[in-house]
Each structure stands twice: as C-alpha cells, then as structure tokens.
Amino acid sequence: MIVSNVLEAGFWGFVGGSALILGALIAWFVSLPQRLIAAIMAIGSGVLISAVAFDLMDEAFRQGGFDSTAAGFLGGAIVYTAANVLISRRGARHRKRSGSNPDASQTHADAGAGTAIAVGALLDGIPESVVIGVSLLAGGGVSVVTVAAVFLSNVPEGLSSAAGMKKAGRGPGYVFGVWGGIAVASGIAAMVGNVALAGASPEIVAAVTAVAAGAILAMLVDTMIPEATEATHEYSGLIAVVGFLLAFVLSKLGG
C-alpha cells in the first residue's frame, strides 16, 4: 500500500510536470496567439489561487493550527522570493513569458540562460509537486484541483522558454531533454514529499503544506498574473475568476 501510494504520487507529479513538455512541443511546432497563451495563464492563476486558499491553507490550518500554518506560509514566500531574485538576475526573469516580450526572451536565451531557466522551472515546480505527494497521505486520493493548477501553470512556462531556446539555436534534443528532465524531477519531488512526510506530525505536514502555498502565491504575483494581465488586459480578471470558480467547484465536489 505504501509503495502504491509513492508510485501514485510520482505519477501525478510527473503529470503536472509533463505540461512543460506539452508547452515545449507547442512552441516547437505551432505558433499560438499571444493572447490565447496569456488567457491560459489567467485561468491557471485563478485555479492556483483557489488551490492555495481551499486546498493548501485550509488543510494546513486544519492539521497544524495557526502557528505552523502562518510560519510556513511566510517562510515559503520568503524563500521563493530570495531564490527567484537570484535566478532572475542570471537570466530566468522571463521564464513564464507568453511571448509578449520576445526581445527579452531572445536576449536571455542568447546569453546562455537555459540553465537558469531550468532552475527557475524547478523552483516553481518543486513546492507544487511536494504538495501533490502530500495530498495522497490522507488516503483520499490525489487533489485534482492541485494537479490541474500545476498543469495549467506549467504550459506557458514550457512554451515560452522553449520558444526562446529555439530562437537561440538550441536543438530539439536539448530543449526536450531539459523539460523532460524537469518533468521527471517533478515526479521524484512528489514521491519524496510522500515518503518524507508519511510519518510526520500534523504540525510538520501543515508547515510544509503552507510553505508550498506561500511559494506558489509569491510565484503567481511575481510572474503569472503580471504576464496574463499584460497580454489580456481588461479581461484577465474575469478569466482568472472563471478559473477560480472552476477549481472551487471541483474542490467541493471532490470533498
């Protein structure tokens, strides 16, 4: 049963990370309208906000109370922000760009920022993947809302970064190797989260869940929401609300 849970966690973590590969495939073979990609980001933002509020923070508070939840939430945001500043200065600032700033993407790609972009994708994805693994510990199955949110947030990242790498002359082996490796790493992160926290106290599980929630919310405000708003303008709020409502309904139906 334990092995089954770990493997299931790895599978769902990989599913969330595989959106990076999907995005890279789209960028390699198809040219999508910028506003469509930004709309996907807006939907993903709404879904992630709902997941943070109703799946992560609510569950963290239920298990560990206010102290563990608050400390983890602020800690996750602080750690994410510090790491994000570091890698952004090394060329990963536009890793979730939908294409509205092609010159910046080209500059970063030309500067050899592929490693920084990959590290940035890991920074965005690991907290999300750990939460997927933790969500299976209660025995009620994976959080569909969380997996959907992770998937939707990863598609534009794989798309925009792969487009920049392609313009910089990177071959398909390099591009899909990078994103395939990160998708596998996402699955491993989900498995590690499931195994490492299997016997942990409710307070520790709550703190880790809240850390992921803080990191995800910080990522949303830093990267996804500004990009979605820049491209979809006055419609981004409405689109995000639709994503939030969809995730809210799924979380209540799943409960």
Disulfide bonds with the S-S distance in Angstrom:
none
